[in-house]
Amino acid sequence: MINDRHNVSFLALTQFIHHHLLWFLIGAYAISAVWPTAGLWIRSATFGDVWIFQEKFHVSLLLLLLATLMFNAGLGVKTSHLTSLAQKTRVLFAGLTANLIIPMAYIFLVTLIMRLWHNPVEAQHILIGLALVAAMPIAGASTAWAQNSNGNLALSLGLVLASTVLSPVLTPVALNVFGEMATEEYERVIHNLAAYGSGAFLGLWIVLPSLLGLGVRFVASETHLTAIMPFLKLINSIVLLLLNYSNGSVSLPQAIADRDYDFLAVTFAIAAGLCLTAFSSGYGLSRLFKVDNAERVSLMYGLGMNNNGTGLVLASLALASYPRVMVPIIFYNLIQHLVAGGVHEIMERSVENQKATST
């Protein structure tokens, strides 16, 4: 009887967080702005180094949290979804293509418009920051949002894995294209960014955990997986909140301390425009290919969310003398989760309305 009561309470807590994730996310950002200490500790917590195939990898709490998201995403993939993914190669290819081309077109237009900006250096910093956002692979967190919104996890995971596996090729190509849009000095800066990043690093923390999750999925019984699914959703929600609180602890206090309000305002507006364009392109593709709601959700999250954690690392390594470049990445990281939370709320209300209508 006591166990049943605990199970009911746990399910109620899981559903409460699941249905109000957007507000929890906003709360996490607000707390990070006024109390960043714990978030900075999360970012600095490390567990030493490991050697794999004669290459050293730094193990941190942030990377373990990311790997947890990817493992749960692989574990949550249904066999029927994998079968359907094999039949959705056109959608997957179209999503990857749109994820590369549409941000390029948007940033090109922004570059033309920002020629009118009173400070050309600030315009170049915005360009470089957006270039780093657009050149990054699809965020692993998109799979958690897709899972919490009942999306097609196989398509979501396919987009993340494909963009990650291809990133050693696609990221330098994208950065070289963006370099052609920059002035001569900043063209060299963008081209130098192509020398950073590691396919082995991405494979260890994104591809491998996903494959491990898939492996467990194939050997575990469906009854056990169904029983633990609420736990997975709760863990995903908590990990998402921790990751975003940690990122906010670095970015938001700095953004608030910077009093160049016109630069902050235009950067926020441009980053929001890019994010909304990317999410909208996912919706447009879903309409074009006439896919179901689960695949529509995965396309929107996949095309709208980029791995900005990697972008921030690259910026801190290669662009330490250009601190303003961090601002567009910081804003996009915040905005993409707020937009994702908004999509999540809309999808939840749509499902509830359908249930009410059917009854």
C-alpha positions in Angstrom: 0.0 0.0 0.0 2.8 2.4 0.9 4.7 1.5 -2.3 1.6 2.2 -4.3 1.2 5.6 -2.6 4.9 6.4 -3.4 4.4 5.3 -7.0 1.3 7.5 -7.4 3.2 10.5 -5.8 6.2 9.9 -8.1 4.0 9.8 -11.2 2.2 12.9 -10.1 5.6 14.7 -9.7 6.8 13.5 -13.1 3.6 14.7 -14.8 3.7 18.0 -13.0 7.3 18.7 -14.1 6.5 17.4 -17.6 3.5 19.7 -18.0 5.2 22.8 -16.6 8.7 22.3 -18.0 8.8 25.7 -19.6 8.2 27.5 -16.3 10.8 25.4 -14.6 13.2 26.3 -17.4 12.5 30.0 -17.0 13.0 29.6 -13.2 16.3 27.9 -13.8 17.5 30.8 -15.9 16.3 33.3 -13.3 18.1 31.5 -10.5 21.3 31.3 -12.6 21.3 35.1 -13.1 21.1 35.8 -9.3 22.8 32.7 -7.8 25.3 31.3 -10.3 27.6 29.6 -7.7 26.2 26.0 -8.0 26.0 26.3 -11.8 29.6 27.3 -12.0 30.5 24.3 -9.8 28.6 22.0 -12.1 30.7 23.3 -15.0 34.0 23.0 -13.1 33.3 19.5 -11.6 35.7 17.0 -13.2 36.6 13.4 -12.8 40.0 13.4 -14.4 41.1 12.2 -17.8 40.8 8.9 -19.6 42.8 7.5 -22.5 41.0 5.8 -25.4 42.9 4.6 -28.4 45.9 6.8 -27.4 43.8 9.9 -27.2 43.1 11.7 -23.9 39.6 12.8 -23.0 38.6 15.1 -20.2 35.7 13.7 -18.1 33.4 16.4 -16.6 30.0 16.4 -15.0 28.6 18.4 -17.9 29.7 15.7 -20.4 28.3 13.0 -18.2 24.9 14.8 -18.1 25.0 15.1 -21.9 25.8 11.4 -22.2 22.9 10.6 -19.9 20.5 12.5 -22.3 21.9 10.6 -25.2 21.7 7.2 -23.5 18.1 7.8 -22.5 17.3 8.9 -26.0 18.7 5.6 -27.4 16.9 3.6 -24.7 13.6 5.4 -25.5 13.6 4.6 -29.2 10.9 2.2 -30.2 11.6 -0.6 -32.7 8.7 0.6 -34.8 10.4 4.0 -35.0 13.6 2.5 -36.2 11.7 0.6 -38.9 9.9 3.8 -39.9 13.2 5.7 -40.0 14.5 3.4 -42.7 11.5 4.5 -44.7 12.1 8.2 -43.9 15.5 8.7 -45.4 14.2 11.5 -47.6 12.9 13.4 -44.5 16.2 12.8 -42.7 18.2 14.0 -45.6 15.9 17.1 -46.1 16.2 17.9 -42.4 20.0 17.8 -42.5 20.1 19.9 -45.7 17.7 22.5 -44.3 19.7 22.6 -41.0 22.8 23.7 -43.1 21.3 25.9 -45.8 18.6 27.9 -44.1 20.8 29.4 -41.3 23.3 30.3 -44.0 20.6 32.2 -46.0 19.4 33.9 -42.8 22.8 35.0 -41.7 23.7 36.2 -45.2 20.6 38.5 -45.1 21.5 39.7 -41.6 25.1 40.5 -42.8 23.7 42.7 -45.5 21.3 44.5 -43.2 24.0 45.0 -40.5 26.1 47.0 -42.9 23.9 49.8 -41.8 24.8 49.3 -38.1 26.7 52.2 -36.5 29.4 49.9 -35.2 30.9 47.6 -37.9 33.0 45.7 -35.3 29.9 44.7 -33.3 28.3 43.6 -36.6 31.2 41.3 -37.2 31.1 39.9 -33.7 27.4 39.0 -34.2 28.3 37.3 -37.5 31.0 35.2 -36.0 28.8 34.2 -33.0 25.9 33.2 -35.3 28.3 31.4 -37.6 29.4 29.2 -34.6 25.8 28.5 -33.8 24.9 27.5 -37.3 28.0 25.4 -37.8 27.4 23.2 -34.8 25.7 19.8 -35.0 22.1 19.4 -33.8 21.9 19.5 -30.0 21.6 16.3 -28.1 19.1 18.1 -25.9 16.7 18.1 -28.8 16.2 14.3 -28.3 15.1 15.0 -24.6 12.6 17.6 -25.8 11.3 15.3 -28.5 11.0 12.5 -25.9 9.1 14.7 -23.5 6.8 15.9 -26.3 6.1 12.4 -27.6 8.0 13.0 -30.8 9.6 10.4 -33.1 12.8 9.6 -31.2 14.3 7.6 -34.0 14.1 10.6 -36.3 15.3 12.9 -33.6 18.2 10.7 -32.7 18.9 10.1 -36.4 19.2 13.9 -37.0 21.5 14.3 -34.0 23.8 11.3 -34.9 23.9 12.2 -38.6 24.8 15.8 -38.0 27.3 14.9 -35.4 29.0 12.2 -37.5 29.1 14.6 -40.5 30.3 17.6 -38.4 34.0 17.1 -39.0 33.2 17.7 -42.7 30.2 20.0 -42.5 31.4 22.4 -39.8 34.6 23.5 -41.6 32.5 23.9 -44.9 29.9 26.0 -43.1 32.6 28.1 -41.4 34.4 28.7 -44.7 31.1 29.9 -46.2 30.5 32.3 -43.3 34.1 33.5 -43.7 33.3 34.7 -47.2 30.6 36.9 -45.6 33.0 38.6 -43.2 35.5 41.4 -43.6 39.1 40.5 -44.3 40.3 40.4 -40.6 37.3 38.4 -39.4 37.4 36.1 -42.4 40.8 34.8 -41.0 39.2 34.5 -37.6 36.4 32.3 -38.8 38.6 30.2 -41.0 40.9 29.5 -38.0 37.9 28.1 -36.1 37.8 25.2 -38.5 41.0 23.8 -36.9 39.2 23.2 -33.6 36.8 20.4 -32.6 37.2 16.6 -32.5 35.2 13.9 -34.2 36.4 11.4 -31.6 35.2 13.7 -28.8 31.7 14.0 -30.3 31.6 10.3 -30.9 32.5 9.5 -27.3 29.9 11.7 -25.6 27.1 11.7 -28.2 27.3 8.7 -30.6 28.5 6.1 -28.1 25.9 6.7 -25.3 23.1 6.7 -27.9 24.3 3.3 -29.3 24.6 1.9 -25.8 21.0 3.0 -25.1 19.9 1.3 -28.3 21.7 -1.8 -27.3 20.0 -2.0 -24.0 16.7 -1.3 -25.8 17.1 -4.4 -27.9 18.0 -6.8 -25.0 15.5 -5.5 -22.4 11.9 -6.6 -22.3 9.2 -4.2 -23.4 7.4 -4.7 -20.0 10.5 -3.4 -18.1 11.0 -0.5 -20.5 7.4 0.6 -20.2 7.7 0.6 -16.4 10.8 2.8 -16.4 9.7 5.2 -19.0 8.3 7.7 -16.5 11.7 7.6 -14.7 13.4 8.4 -18.0 11.2 11.4 -18.6 11.8 12.7 -15.0 15.6 12.2 -15.4 15.6 14.0 -18.8 13.7 17.0 -17.3 16.1 17.2 -14.4 19.2 16.9 -16.6 17.8 19.6 -19.0 17.2 22.0 -16.1 20.7 21.4 -14.6 22.4 21.9 -18.0 20.6 25.1 -18.7 21.0 26.4 -15.2 24.8 25.8 -15.5 25.0 27.5 -18.9 22.9 30.4 -17.6 25.3 30.7 -14.6 28.1 31.6 -17.0 26.2 33.6 -19.6 23.4 35.6 -17.9 25.4 37.4 -15.2 27.8 38.6 -17.9 25.0 39.7 -20.1 23.3 41.6 -17.3 26.6 43.2 -16.3 27.2 44.5 -19.9 25.5 47.9 -20.3 25.8 48.2 -24.0 22.0 47.9 -24.3 21.7 48.6 -28.1 24.2 45.8 -28.9 22.4 43.4 -26.5 19.0 44.2 -27.9 20.0 43.8 -31.6 21.9 40.6 -30.9 18.9 39.2 -29.0 16.5 40.1 -31.8 18.8 38.6 -34.5 19.4 35.4 -32.4 15.6 35.1 -31.8 14.9 35.6 -35.5 17.4 32.8 -36.4 15.9 30.4 -33.8 12.3 31.1 -34.9 13.3 30.7 -38.6 15.0 27.3 -37.8 12.0 26.0 -35.9 9.6 27.2 -38.6 11.7 25.4 -41.2 11.2 22.2 -39.3 7.4 22.8 -39.4 7.5 23.7 -43.1 9.4 20.5 -43.9 6.8 18.5 -42.0 4.0 20.0 -44.0 5.9 19.5 -47.3 6.5 15.8 -46.6 3.1 15.3 -44.9 4.5 13.5 -41.8 2.6 12.8 -38.6 2.7 14.9 -35.4 5.5 12.8 -33.8 7.8 13.4 -36.8 6.8 17.1 -37.0 7.9 17.6 -33.4 11.3 15.9 -34.0 11.9 18.0 -37.1 11.1 21.2 -35.3 13.4 20.5 -32.3 16.1 19.1 -34.5 16.3 22.0 -36.9 15.8 24.6 -34.2 18.3 23.4 -31.6 22.1 23.4 -32.0 24.9 22.2 -29.8 25.9 25.6 -28.5 27.8 24.0 -25.6 30.4 23.0 -28.2 30.2 26.4 -29.8 30.9 28.1 -26.4 33.9 25.9 -25.9 35.3 26.7 -29.3 34.7 30.4 -28.8 36.5 30.3 -25.4 39.5 28.4 -26.9 39.9 30.2 -30.2 38.3 33.6 -29.6 39.4 34.7 -26.1 40.3 38.1 -27.4 36.8 38.6 -28.9 34.5 38.2 -25.8 31.5 39.8 -27.6 31.4 36.8 -29.9 30.0 34.8 -27.0 26.9 36.9 -26.7 25.0 35.6 -29.8 25.8 32.0 -28.7 24.6 32.7 -25.2 21.4 34.3 -26.4 20.7 31.6 -28.9 21.2 28.9 -26.3 18.7 30.6 -24.0 16.2 31.3 -26.7 16.3 27.8 -28.3 15.2 26.3 -25.0 12.5 28.9 -24.4 11.1 28.3 -27.9 11.4 24.5 -27.4 9.5 24.9 -24.1 6.9 26.9 -26.0 6.5 24.2 -28.6 6.3 21.6 -25.8 3.4 23.6 -24.1 1.6 23.9 -27.4 1.9 20.2 -28.1 0.7 19.3 -24.6 -2.4 21.5 -25.0 -3.1 20.1 -28.4 -3.1 16.6 -27.0 -5.3 17.6 -24.1 -7.8 19.3 -26.4 -7.9 16.2 -28.6 -8.6 14.0 -25.6 -11.3 16.4 -24.4 -12.9 16.5 -27.9 -12.9 12.7 -28.2 -14.6 12.2 -24.8 
